[in-house]
């Protein structure tokens, strides 16, 4: 469920991303590790990295940190 929720940010990006945040993302990279300006894969020295356009995180749209939370929350539950 968490993966689908995070994956939905890609499809919601054209509808929920404001023009101000799109302009800011073009000038300053996002603090989220997966979010980028366009859909692209980069090859580094040790691993691949991805750039995925995503909707802005809000109360209803989770940030990419939902991935880490859902990895450890079941352990503590």
MMTF fields as JSON, N, C-alpha, C and O atoms, coordinates in Angstrom:
{
  "mmtfVersion": "1.0.0",
  "mmtfProducer": "UNKNOWN",
  "numBonds": 307,
  "numAtoms": 308,
  "numGroups": 77,
  "numChains": 1,
  "numModels": 1,
  "chainsPerModel": [1],
  "groupsPerChain": [77],
  "chainIdList": ["A"],
  "bondAtomList": [4, 2, 8, 6, 12, 10, 16, 14, 20, 18, 24, 22, 28, 26, 32, 30, 36, 34, 40, 38, 44, 42, 48, 46, 52, 50, 56, 54, 60, 58, 64, 62, 68, 66, 72, 70, 76, 74, 80, 78, 84, 82, 88, 86, 92, 90, 96, 94, 100, 98, 104, 102, 108, 106, 112, 110, 116, 114, 120, 118, 124, 122, 128, 126, 132, 130, 136, 134, 140, 138, 144, 142, 148, 146, 152, 150, 156, 154, 160, 158, 164, 162, 168, 166, 172, 170, 176, 174, 180, 178, 184, 182, 188, 186, 192, 190, 196, 194, 200, 198, 204, 202, 208, 206, 212, 210, 216, 214, 220, 218, 224, 222, 228, 226, 232, 230, 236, 234, 240, 238, 244, 242, 248, 246, 252, 250, 256, 254, 260, 258, 264, 262, 268, 266, 272, 270, 276, 274, 280, 278, 284, 282, 288, 286, 292, 290, 296, 294, 300, 298, 304, 302],
  "bondOrderList": [1, 1, 1, 1, 1, 1, 1, 1, 1, 1, 1, 1, 1, 1, 1, 1, 1, 1, 1, 1, 1, 1, 1, 1, 1, 1, 1, 1, 1, 1, 1, 1, 1, 1, 1, 1, 1, 1, 1, 1, 1, 1, 1, 1, 1, 1, 1, 1, 1, 1, 1, 1, 1, 1, 1, 1, 1, 1, 1, 1, 1, 1, 1, 1, 1, 1, 1, 1, 1, 1, 1, 1, 1, 1, 1, 1],
  "groupList": [{"groupName": "UNK", "atomNameList": ["N", "CA", "C", "O"], "elementList": ["N", "C", "C", "O"], "formalChargeList": [0, 0, 0, 0], "bondAtomList": [1, 0, 2, 1, 3, 2], "bondOrderList": [1, 1, 2], "singleLetterCode": "X", "chemCompType": "L-PEPTIDE LINKING"}],
  "groupTypeList": [0, 0, 0, 0, 0, 0, 0, 0, 0, 0, 0, 0, 0, 0, 0, 0, 0, 0, 0, 0, 0, 0, 0, 0, 0, 0, 0, 0, 0, 0, 0, 0, 0, 0, 0, 0, 0, 0, 0, 0, 0, 0, 0, 0, 0, 0, 0, 0, 0, 0, 0, 0, 0, 0, 0, 0, 0, 0, 0, 0, 0, 0, 0, 0, 0, 0, 0, 0, 0, 0, 0, 0, 0, 0, 0, 0, 0],
  "groupIdList": [1, 2, 3, 4, 5, 6, 7, 8, 9, 10, 11, 12, 13, 14, 15, 16, 17, 18, 19, 20, 21, 22, 23, 24, 25, 26, 27, 28, 29, 30, 31, 32, 33, 34, 35, 36, 37, 38, 39, 40, 41, 42, 43, 44, 45, 46, 47, 48, 49, 50, 51, 52, 53, 54, 55, 56, 57, 58, 59, 60, 61, 62, 63, 64, 65, 66, 67, 68, 69, 70, 71, 72, 73, 74, 75, 76, 77],
  "secStructList": [7, 2, 2, 2, 2, 2, 2, 2, 2, 2, 2, 2, 2, 2, 2, 2, 7, 7, 2, 2, 2, 2, 2, 2, 2, 2, 2, 1, 7, 7, 1, 1, 1, 1, 5, 7, 1, 1, 7, 3, 3, 3, 3, 7, 1, 1, 1, 3, 3, 3, 3, 5, 7, 7, 7, 7, 7, 7, 1, 1, 1, 7, 7, 6, 6, 2, 2, 2, 2, 2, 2, 2, 2, 2, 2, 2, 7],
  "xCoordList": [0.841, 0.0, 0.877, 0.606, 1.925, 2.82, 3.537, 3.723, 3.942, 4.598, 3.676, 4.092, 2.432, 1.457, 1.164, 0.96, 1.143, 0.902, 2.032, 1.795, 3.262, 4.414, 4.445, 4.759, 4.118, 4.097, 3.015, 3.175, 1.931, 0.85, 1.306, 0.722, 2.346, 2.848, 3.328, 3.246, 3.829, 4.278, 3.092, 3.179, 2.001, 0.833, 0.075, -0.614, 0.191, -0.472, 0.341, -0.176, 1.598, 2.483, 1.927, 1.98, 1.394, 0.892, -0.318, -0.588, -1.033, -2.256, -2.045, -2.763, -1.088, -0.925, 0.312, 0.462, 1.202, 2.408, 2.098, 1.631, 2.371, 2.098, 3.206, 4.326, 2.904, 3.942, 5.118, 6.259, 4.834, 5.91, 6.888, 8.103, 6.343, 7.247, 7.983, 9.114, 7.379, 8.07, 9.237, 10.306, 9.037, 10.114, 11.218, 12.402, 10.824, 11.812, 12.616, 13.826, 11.948, 12.628, 13.621, 14.665, 13.305, 14.214, 15.482, 16.565, 15.344, 16.493, 17.268, 18.491, 16.551, 17.174, 16.697, 15.492, 17.603, 17.192, 16.391, 16.586, 15.505, 14.668, 15.491, 16.51, 15.042, 15.703, 15.31, 15.973, 14.242, 13.842, 14.787, 15.122, 15.21, 16.233, 15.775, 16.618, 14.486, 14.001, 13.399, 13.274, 13.034, 12.314, 13.244, 14.331, 12.803, 13.594, 12.702, 11.476, 13.315, 12.602, 11.963, 10.884, 12.639, 12.121, 12.394, 13.226, 11.703, 11.885, 13.169, 13.283, 14.141, 15.448, 16.193, 15.946, 17.103, 17.992, 19.425, 19.831, 20.179, 21.569, 22.454, 22.105, 23.586, 24.534, 25.683, 26.389, 25.856, 26.953, 28.096, 28.109, 29.047, 30.198, 29.816, 30.345, 28.911, 28.575, 27.161, 26.904, 26.236, 24.846, 24.083, 24.606, 22.86, 21.97, 21.183, 20.927, 20.805, 19.923, 18.834, 19.002, 17.745, 16.591, 16.156, 16.363, 15.559, 14.937, 13.502, 13.262, 12.551, 11.137, 10.366, 10.459, 9.604, 8.754, 7.637, 6.942, 7.469, 6.47, 5.657, 6.116, 4.446, 3.593, 4.208, 4.945, 3.91, 4.409, 3.867, 2.7, 4.713, 4.268, 3.353, 3.612, 2.302, 1.348, 0.764, 1.28, -0.308, -0.957, -1.504, -1.458, -2.019, -2.62, -1.669, -1.916, -0.613, 0.363, 1.664, 2.289, 2.09, 3.275, 4.569, 4.648, 5.567, 6.895, 7.564, 7.014, 8.727, 9.44, 9.867, 10.213, 9.849, 10.205, 9.194, 9.477, 8.022, 7.039, 7.644, 7.266, 8.569, 9.236, 9.993, 9.85, 10.787, 11.55, 10.63, 10.859, 9.601, 8.658, 7.996, 7.878, 7.573, 6.88, 7.837, 7.388, 9.13, 10.091, 10.247, 10.448, 10.155, 10.421, 9.185, 9.225, 8.087, 6.871, 6.335, 5.946, 6.291, 5.796, 6.662, 6.149, 7.952, 8.843, 8.46, 8.418, 8.184, 7.846, 6.39, 6.044, 5.55, 4.143, 4.047, 2.953],
  "yCoordList": [-1.2, 0.0, 1.251, 2.211, 1.228, 2.388, 2.61, 3.751, 1.526, 1.65, 2.232, 3.055, 1.803, 2.361, 3.816, 4.617, 4.156, 5.533, 6.431, 7.526, 5.95, 6.711, 6.76, 7.796, 5.636, 5.577, 6.495, 7.017, 6.691, 7.571, 9.016, 9.79, 9.4, 10.774, 11.107, 12.256, 10.097, 10.316, 10.675, 11.593, 9.954, 10.209, 11.465, 12.068, 11.862, 13.071, 14.336, 15.442, 14.191, 15.346, 16.405, 17.586, 16.049, 17.105, 17.851, 18.987, 17.222, 17.818, 18.559, 19.52, 18.142, 18.712, 19.576, 20.205, 19.632, 20.438, 21.866, 22.115, 22.794, 24.196, 24.75, 24.24, 25.788, 26.383, 26.942, 26.917, 27.448, 27.991, 26.896, 27.093, 25.728, 24.658, 24.046, 23.586, 24.025, 23.525, 24.433, 23.953, 25.746, 26.696, 26.576, 26.66, 26.377, 26.228, 24.944, 24.93, 23.864, 22.588, 22.689, 22.036, 23.5, 23.68, 24.423, 24.152, 25.372, 26.167, 25.527, 25.649, 24.841, 24.224, 22.79, 22.546, 21.847, 20.439, 20.188, 20.86, 19.228, 18.872, 18.166, 17.543, 18.267, 17.564, 16.087, 15.276, 15.736, 14.334, 13.581, 14.071, 12.414, 11.663, 11.141, 10.838, 11.023, 10.437, 11.475, 11.221, 12.616, 13.62, 14.411, 14.817, 14.626, 15.393, 16.111, 16.085, 16.733, 17.536, 16.695, 17.025, 15.598, 14.746, 13.291, 13.001, 12.369, 10.941, 10.502, 10.561, 10.057, 9.738, 8.796, 8.792, 8.001, 7.143, 7.597, 7.859, 7.684, 8.098, 6.955, 6.237, 6.785, 5.758, 6.414, 7.267, 6.003, 6.51, 5.518, 4.539, 5.785, 4.898, 3.57, 2.53, 3.576, 2.371, 1.867, 0.685, 2.706, 2.273, 3.168, 4.178, 2.791, 3.608, 4.535, 4.206, 5.673, 6.581, 7.042, 7.005, 7.464, 7.846, 9.252, 9.754, 9.869, 11.177, 11.013, 10.658, 11.272, 11.057, 12.327, 12.822, 12.875, 14.014, 13.55, 12.577, 14.244, 13.849, 15.05, 16.191, 14.769, 15.819, 16.308, 15.572, 17.536, 18.094, 17.305, 16.914, 17.078, 16.405, 17.349, 18.548, 16.795, 17.584, 16.688, 15.602, 17.144, 16.35, 15.045, 14.017, 15.069, 13.892, 13.123, 11.958, 13.75, 13.132, 12.947, 13.937, 11.702, 11.486, 11.842, 11.811, 12.177, 12.411, 11.06, 10.021, 11.072, 9.826, 9.12, 7.939, 9.808, 9.181, 8.126, 7.351, 8.073, 7.035, 5.658, 4.681, 5.577, 4.301, 3.79, 2.627, 4.647, 4.237, 3.919, 2.954, 4.72, 4.48, 3.111, 2.375, 2.775, 1.502, 0.31, -0.832, 0.55, -0.537, -0.946, -2.123, 0.034, -0.24, -0.263, -0.857, 0.352, 0.375, -1.021, -1.265, -1.95, -3.297, -4.011, -4.804, -3.747, -4.352, -3.935, -4.766, -2.654, -2.153, -2.418, -2.43, -2.627, -2.941, -4.355, -4.826],
  "zCoordList": [0.0, 0.0, 0.0, -0.721, 0.813, 0.862, -0.454, -0.878, -1.106, -2.406, -3.461, -4.277, -3.441, -4.389, -4.088, -5.001, -2.822, -2.414, -2.911, -3.422, -2.752, -3.229, -4.754, -5.339, -5.399, -6.86, -7.443, -8.547, -6.716, -7.179, -7.283, -8.041, -6.532, -6.626, -8.031, -8.465, -8.742, -10.117, -11.016, -11.832, -10.862, -11.702, -11.286, -12.108, -10.042, -9.56, -9.817, -9.659, -10.207, -10.381, -11.331, -10.991, -12.506, -13.391, -12.819, -13.209, -11.911, -11.384, -10.071, -9.793, -9.263, -7.93, -7.754, -6.707, -8.731, -8.605, -9.034, -10.146, -8.126, -8.437, -9.336, -9.318, -10.12, -10.978, -10.176, -10.639, -8.961, -8.128, -7.708, -7.738, -7.312, -6.878, -8.063, -7.903, -9.244, -10.438, -10.795, -11.172, -10.679, -10.956, -9.908, -10.235, -8.641, -7.582, -7.773, -7.544, -8.191, -8.41, -9.562, -9.541, -10.56, -11.692, -11.273, -11.793, -10.321, -9.882, -8.736, -8.663, -7.837, -6.661, -6.561, -6.517, -6.524, -6.418, -5.142, -4.129, -5.207, -4.073, -3.006, -3.304, -1.766, -0.661, -0.648, -0.001, -1.353, -1.412, -2.342, -3.42, -1.936, -2.651, -3.996, -4.841, -4.234, -5.479, -6.428, -7.626, -5.909, -6.696, -7.591, -7.179, -8.829, -9.777, -10.771, -10.66, -11.715, -12.695, -13.799, -14.29, -14.192, -15.256, -14.92, -14.061, -15.586, -15.371, -16.058, -17.282, -15.248, -15.801, -14.859, -13.653, -15.414, -14.644, -14.883, -16.015, -13.796, -13.868, -13.402, -12.465, -14.046, -13.646, -12.893, -13.429, -11.652, -10.837, -10.812, -11.558, -9.949, -9.853, -9.211, -9.605, -8.233, -7.492, -7.709, -7.482, -8.138, -8.255, -9.229, -9.7, -9.522, -10.343, -9.432, -8.274, -9.945, -9.22, -10.172, -11.391, -9.618, -10.419, -10.099, -8.994, -11.072, -10.938, -11.417, -12.571, -10.527, -10.832, -10.51, -9.386, -11.463, -11.127, -10.204, -10.498, -9.097, -8.1, -7.66, -7.715, -7.225, -6.661, -5.355, -4.698, -4.982, -3.736, -2.554, -2.539, -1.577, -0.358, 0.422, 0.521, 0.96, 1.745, 2.827, 3.092, 3.446, 4.487, 3.921, 4.596, 2.699, 2.083, 1.167, 0.858, 0.744, -0.162, 0.616, 0.994, 0.866, 1.698, 0.975, -0.253, 1.76, 1.211, 0.973, 1.336, 0.375, 0.096, 1.376, 1.339, 2.49, 3.764, 4.193, 5.107, 3.559, 3.872, 3.607, 4.253, 2.672, 2.365, 3.596, 3.972, 4.216, 5.396, 6.564, 7.293, 6.744, 7.834, 7.691, 8.67, 6.504, 6.295, 6.325, 6.429, 6.236, 6.377, 7.84, 8.138, 8.761, 10.172, 11.043, 12.121, 10.634, 11.465, 11.768, 12.91, 10.816, 11.159, 12.187, 12.977, 12.191, 13.163, 14.583, 15.491, 14.767, 16.095, 16.472, 17.653, 15.483, 15.78, 16.298, 16.609]
}
